[in-house]
Amino acid sequence: MAQSLYEKEQIAQMVHRAVQHATAGTTDSTDEIYRLPVELYSPRSWDEEMNAIFRRLPLMLGLSTEMRAAGDYKAMKVLDVPVLMVRGEDMRMRAFINACRHRGRAVTQTSEESGQVRSFVCPYHAWRFGTDGALLSVADPRKFGEVDKSQRGLVELPCEERVGFIWVCITPGLRFDLTEYLGGMLDELTCLEADKWFLHGTSRLESANWKITHDGYLESYHIPFLHRDTLSKFWNRESASSVSLYDAFGPLACGPHQRMAGNAWGNDPVLMGRMKDVPESEYTEKHFHAVRTLFPHISISADKNGGMVSQLFPVASDRCITIQNHVNPRDPATYTAEEADAMQKRIVLYAQIVRDEDYSASFSIQEGLNSGANQEMLFGRNEGGAQNFHRSVAHYVQAYRQIQPKRVIAIQGAQA
C-alpha cells in the first residue's frame, strides 16, 4: 500500500531510534520514576474521573465500518447514559440519548444492539422517530392530545466522524473541537485508512479498575514476562529486554494521546543491526509495531492492513468492560472457509491472551491495592506512555475541579 510523506518520515525516524536503542542497550526513558498514590484508584477518585473525563471529553464510540449505510445504527450504554448512533439518510452520523421523549424508554428493542432501520419506533407506545432524531408521529394522537413534535425530538449528543472513527460526548450541550483535541494524532489515524476497514468480529472481556486496565496497554515492559509463552513467542523475541518508543500527541505536553512503538526482536543488536542493510525507502510498518492510544479509553493495535481496536468502558470503580474489535481492509464475504476459520481462531486467541494474562493480572493488582500493602504505584523511567497517561488524567481532573465553583453558582442562580 502506498505511503504518504508523513508515514515515510515517521517510519524512518522510528526505525532509526529503535536501531540506536538496540545497539546501545537502551530504550526511550523519562527523567525519573513516576509515583502515583494508591488512593487515586479509589471509588472516590473514580467518581471524579468519570465526571471530569468520560462525561466531558469526546469518546471514540464507533467505527465507520459498523455503520456504512443509511439507517445503520448502534445502541450502547456508556456509564449510565444510553447512547444511540445512527447514519441518517443524508449519510451524516448523529448520536442521541436513547430515550423516547414520551416516557423515556429506549427507542431500540434493547439498550445494546445494532441494525438498520428507516425509523425508530418506541416499543412502549409506538412513538416514531426519524434517523435525524425528529419525532415523526405519536400513536393515536387524537386520544393522546396535542404535542409539538418539533420540541420532542430525540436529545442530540455532540458527534463527529473523522477518518473512519466516530466520536461522541455523552453530555448534551457540550461541544468539542476534535482537531484541537487530537492534534498530531489525527495524522496518525489518517495513516490507518480505517474508513476502508471491515469489522470481522468482536470479543467482550471484563477487567478491574479502568486505569489498572489501561496501564497494561501503555508499556511493553511486561510482555517478555507476562506473555512469555504467547506474544513473546509469536514475535520471536530472543531477549527479555525490549525497545519502546514513546510519543505524545494532542494539546498537552503529556498528550493525552500516545504512540508506543517497538520492535519484535527485543534488544538484540545483531538482529536489529540488520536494519542497517535495508534502504530507508523500503521501511514499512513491518519493521516496527506501533500501538496508538486515544485518551481516555482506546487502544489501536492496527495499521492499514488491519488489526485490533480495543474500547475500554468503565462500569464501576473496580470493573471495566473491553470490546475488542478485529478489523481488516478485506471484506469477510470474500474469504474462503479456511481464511474465515483462521480469522475466527485469531479472534478467540487474542481474547484468551488478554483475558487469561493481562486481565487476570488486573484483578490481582486490584486485590493488591485493596490489601493496603502499597501506598503508591510506581511507573518506571521505561514506562513513559503510562506516565503520560496518568499526568493526563490529573490534568483533566484538575481542570474539572476549577470549574466546580462556577457550576455551583450557576445551579444556585437557576434555583433562585
C-alpha positions in Angstrom: 0.0 0.0 0.0 1.2 3.5 -0.8 2.7 5.6 1.9 2.2 9.3 2.5 5.1 11.6 3.1 4.1 11.7 6.8 4.2 7.9 7.0 7.6 7.7 5.4 9.1 10.3 7.8 7.5 8.7 10.9 8.6 5.2 10.0 12.1 6.3 9.2 12.6 8.1 12.5 11.1 5.3 14.5 13.3 2.6 12.9 16.4 4.8 13.4 15.5 5.4 17.0 14.9 1.7 17.6 18.1 0.6 16.0 20.1 3.2 18.0 18.5 2.0 21.3 19.0 -1.7 20.4 22.6 -1.1 19.6 23.2 0.8 22.8 21.1 -1.4 25.0 18.7 1.4 25.9 15.1 2.5 25.3 13.1 5.7 25.5 13.3 6.9 29.1 11.8 9.6 31.3 13.9 11.6 33.8 12.6 9.8 36.8 10.3 7.1 38.2 6.7 8.4 38.5 4.9 7.8 41.8 1.1 7.6 42.0 -0.7 7.3 45.3 -2.9 4.2 45.5 -5.7 6.4 46.7 -6.1 7.6 43.1 -7.5 4.1 42.3 -10.3 4.5 44.9 -14.1 4.8 44.3 -13.9 8.5 45.2 -11.3 9.1 42.5 -13.3 7.0 40.1 -16.4 9.2 40.5 -14.5 12.4 39.9 -12.7 10.9 36.9 -16.0 9.9 35.3 -17.4 13.4 35.7 -14.2 15.1 34.6 -13.2 12.9 31.7 -15.8 10.4 30.5 -18.7 12.8 30.7 -16.9 15.8 29.2 -14.4 14.6 26.6 -15.1 13.1 23.2 -15.1 9.3 23.3 -14.5 7.1 20.3 -17.6 5.0 20.5 -17.8 3.6 17.0 -16.0 2.7 13.8 -17.4 3.9 10.5 -17.4 0.4 9.2 -20.0 -0.5 11.8 -22.5 1.9 10.2 -21.8 2.1 6.5 -25.3 2.6 5.0 -28.1 5.0 5.7 -30.2 3.7 8.6 -27.4 1.7 10.1 -27.3 2.2 13.9 -25.6 1.1 17.1 -27.0 1.4 20.6 -24.9 1.1 23.7 -24.5 2.3 27.3 -21.7 4.4 28.4 -21.7 4.7 32.2 -25.4 5.4 32.9 -26.1 7.1 29.5 -27.9 5.1 26.8 -26.4 6.2 23.5 -27.8 5.7 20.0 -25.6 6.4 17.0 -27.2 6.3 13.5 -26.3 7.2 10.0 -29.0 9.4 8.5 -30.5 9.5 5.1 -28.1 12.3 4.3 -25.2 9.9 5.3 -24.3 12.1 8.3 -23.5 10.3 11.6 -25.5 11.5 14.6 -25.7 10.5 18.2 -28.7 10.8 20.6 -29.7 9.8 24.1 -31.6 6.6 23.5 -34.7 7.7 25.4 -38.1 8.3 23.9 -39.4 11.8 24.5 -42.7 10.4 25.8 -41.7 8.4 28.9 -38.0 7.7 28.4 -38.0 4.1 27.2 -35.2 3.2 24.7 -36.4 3.5 21.1 -34.5 0.4 20.2 -35.5 -3.1 21.4 -32.6 -3.2 23.9 -30.0 -0.7 25.1 -27.1 -2.6 23.4 -27.7 -3.7 19.8 -27.1 -2.8 16.2 -29.1 -3.0 13.0 -30.7 -1.0 10.2 -33.9 1.0 10.3 -35.8 3.6 8.3 -37.1 5.0 11.6 -37.2 4.1 15.3 -40.5 3.1 16.9 -40.5 3.1 20.7 -41.6 -0.4 21.8 -43.7 1.1 24.7 -46.2 3.4 23.0 -45.0 3.4 19.3 -43.9 7.0 19.1 -41.8 7.1 15.9 -38.5 9.0 15.3 -36.5 9.6 12.2 -32.8 8.8 11.8 -32.2 12.5 12.2 -33.9 12.3 15.7 -37.1 14.1 14.7 -40.3 13.0 16.2 -42.4 11.9 13.2 -45.6 10.6 14.8 -47.4 10.0 18.0 -49.6 6.9 18.2 -53.3 7.6 18.3 -52.8 11.4 18.5 -56.5 12.3 18.8 -56.8 10.5 22.1 -53.3 11.4 23.4 -53.6 15.1 22.9 -51.7 17.9 21.2 -47.9 17.5 21.1 -45.5 20.0 19.5 -43.4 17.4 17.6 -40.7 20.0 16.8 -39.9 20.2 20.5 -39.9 16.4 21.2 -37.1 15.0 19.0 -34.5 12.8 20.5 -32.0 14.6 22.6 -28.9 15.0 20.4 -25.3 14.4 21.6 -22.2 16.1 20.1 -20.9 13.7 17.5 -18.2 13.8 14.8 -17.0 11.3 12.3 -13.4 11.5 11.1 -11.0 9.2 9.2 -13.1 6.1 9.9 -13.8 6.7 13.6 -16.8 8.2 15.4 -16.5 10.4 18.5 -19.4 11.3 20.9 -19.6 13.4 24.0 -22.2 11.8 26.3 -23.3 15.1 27.9 -25.8 17.1 25.9 -24.9 20.7 25.2 -21.1 20.3 25.5 -19.1 20.9 22.4 -15.6 19.7 21.3 -13.0 20.7 18.8 -11.8 17.3 17.5 -8.9 18.8 15.5 -7.5 20.6 18.6 -8.2 17.6 20.9 -6.4 15.1 18.7 -3.6 17.3 17.5 -0.9 15.3 15.6 -2.8 12.0 16.5 -5.1 12.9 13.6 -2.3 12.4 11.2 -1.5 9.1 12.8 -5.1 7.9 12.5 -5.3 9.1 8.9 -2.5 6.7 8.0 -4.5 3.7 9.3 -7.1 4.2 6.5 -9.7 3.0 8.9 -12.5 4.1 6.6 -11.5 1.0 4.4 -11.7 -1.5 7.2 -14.3 -4.2 7.7 -15.3 -5.5 11.1 -14.6 -9.2 11.3 -15.6 -9.9 14.9 -15.7 -8.7 18.4 -15.0 -10.1 21.9 -16.2 -8.7 25.2 -13.9 -9.0 28.3 -14.1 -7.9 31.9 -11.3 -6.5 33.9 -10.6 -4.4 37.1 -10.3 -0.6 37.5 -10.2 1.2 34.2 -6.8 2.8 35.0 -5.3 -0.6 36.0 -6.6 -1.9 32.7 -5.3 0.9 30.7 -1.9 0.8 32.3 -1.2 -2.5 30.5 -1.8 -1.0 27.1 0.9 1.7 27.6 4.1 -0.2 28.1 5.9 -3.3 26.7 8.0 -3.9 29.8 5.6 -6.7 30.9 5.5 -8.6 27.6 8.6 -10.9 27.9 7.3 -12.0 31.3 3.5 -12.0 31.4 3.3 -13.1 27.8 6.4 -15.3 27.7 4.6 -18.3 26.2 2.3 -16.3 23.9 3.1 -12.9 22.4 6.8 -13.2 23.1 6.9 -16.5 21.1 4.7 -15.1 18.3 7.2 -12.2 17.9 10.3 -14.4 18.2 11.7 -12.3 21.0 15.1 -13.7 21.9 15.7 -11.3 24.8 13.8 -10.3 27.9 14.6 -6.7 27.2 12.8 -4.6 24.6 13.0 -1.3 22.8 10.0 1.0 23.3 9.5 4.4 21.7 7.0 6.8 23.3 5.5 9.8 21.6 2.7 12.1 22.8 0.1 13.8 20.7 -2.5 16.4 21.5 -2.9 19.8 23.2 -0.9 18.7 26.4 2.8 18.2 26.8 1.8 14.7 28.0 -0.6 14.1 25.2 -3.1 13.0 26.2 -2.9 10.6 23.2 0.1 8.2 22.9 2.0 6.2 20.3 4.1 3.4 21.7 6.3 1.8 19.0 8.7 -1.0 19.4 10.2 -4.0 17.6 9.8 -7.7 17.7 13.4 -8.5 18.2 14.0 -7.4 21.8 17.3 -5.7 22.5 19.4 -8.0 20.3 21.8 -5.7 18.5 22.7 -8.4 15.9 19.1 -8.7 14.7 18.4 -5.0 14.9 21.7 -4.3 13.2 20.4 -6.0 10.0 18.2 -2.9 9.6 21.3 -1.1 8.5 21.3 -3.1 5.3 17.7 -2.1 4.5 17.3 1.0 2.4 15.3 3.7 4.1 13.0 3.8 1.1 11.9 0.3 1.9 11.0 0.8 5.5 7.4 -0.2 6.2 5.1 -0.9 9.2 6.6 -4.5 9.3 9.9 -3.0 10.7 8.2 -1.9 13.9 4.9 -2.3 15.8 3.0 0.7 16.9 0.1 0.8 19.4 -1.8 4.1 19.5 -4.0 5.0 22.4 -6.7 7.6 22.2 -7.4 9.2 25.6 -9.2 8.1 27.7 -10.2 4.6 26.6 -9.0 3.4 23.2 -6.0 1.2 22.2 -5.4 0.7 18.5 -3.0 -2.2 17.7 -3.5 -2.0 14.0 -2.2 -0.5 10.7 -3.8 -0.1 7.3 -3.6 -3.9 7.0 -5.9 -4.2 9.9 -5.5 -5.5 13.5 -7.4 -4.9 16.7 -9.1 -1.8 18.2 -9.9 -2.1 21.9 -12.5 0.1 23.6 -12.4 0.3 27.4 -15.6 1.2 29.2 -15.5 1.8 33.0 -18.7 0.5 34.7 -17.6 0.7 38.4 -14.6 1.7 40.4 -13.3 -1.9 40.3 -14.7 -3.0 37.0 -14.1 -2.3 33.3 -15.6 -3.8 30.1 -13.4 -4.1 27.0 -14.8 -4.6 23.5 -12.1 -6.0 21.1 -12.9 -5.1 17.5 -11.0 -7.1 14.9 -10.7 -5.2 11.6 -9.2 -5.8 8.2 -9.4 -4.0 4.8 -10.7 -7.2 3.2 -14.4 -7.8 3.0 -15.1 -11.0 5.0 -17.6 -12.0 2.4 -14.6 -12.8 0.1 -12.9 -15.1 2.5 -12.6 -18.8 1.8 -13.8 -21.2 4.5 -10.2 -21.7 5.6 -9.5 -18.0 5.8 -12.6 -17.4 7.8 -11.7 -20.1 10.2 -8.2 -18.7 10.6 -9.7 -15.2 11.4 -12.0 -16.7 14.0 -9.2 -18.6 15.6 -7.2 -15.3 15.8 -10.1 -13.5 17.4 -10.5 -16.3 20.0 -6.7 -16.4 20.6 -6.4 -12.7 21.3 -9.4 -12.7 23.6 -7.9 -15.6 25.5 -4.5 -14.0 25.9 -5.9 -10.7 27.1 -8.4 -12.4 29.4 -6.1 -15.0 30.9 -2.9 -13.0 31.1 -3.5 -9.2 31.1 -6.9 -9.0 32.7 -6.2 -11.8 35.2 -3.3 -9.7 36.3 -5.6 -6.6 36.6 -7.8 -8.4 39.1 -4.7 -9.5 41.1 -3.5 -5.9 41.1 -6.9 -4.7 42.3 -6.7 -7.1 45.2 -3.2 -6.0 46.0 -4.2 -2.3 46.0 -7.2 -3.1 48.3 -4.9 -5.0 50.7 -3.1 -1.9 51.7 0.3 -3.4 51.0 1.4 -0.5 48.9 0.8 3.2 49.4 1.9 4.2 45.9 2.2 2.7 42.4 5.5 3.0 40.6 5.9 3.7 36.8 9.5 3.3 35.7 11.6 5.5 33.5 11.0 2.9 30.7 7.2 3.3 31.1 6.8 6.8 29.6 3.4 6.1 28.0 1.8 5.2 31.3 3.4 8.2 33.0 1.9 10.5 30.3 -1.5 8.8 30.7 -1.6 9.5 34.5 -0.4 13.0 34.0 -3.3 13.5 31.5 -5.8 12.1 34.0 -4.5 14.5 36.6 -4.8 17.4 34.2 -8.4 16.9 33.3 -9.4 16.2 36.9 -7.8 19.4 38.0 -9.4 21.4 35.2 -12.8 20.0 36.2 -12.2 21.0 39.9 -11.5 24.5 38.8 -15.0 24.9 37.1 -16.9 23.4 40.1 -17.5 26.7 41.9 -18.9 28.2 38.7 -21.2 25.3 38.3 -22.5 25.6 41.9 -23.1 29.3 41.4 -25.0 28.6 38.1 -27.1 26.0 39.8 -27.9 28.2 42.8 -28.8 31.1 40.4 -31.2 28.9 38.5 -32.9 27.7 41.7 -33.3 31.3 42.8 
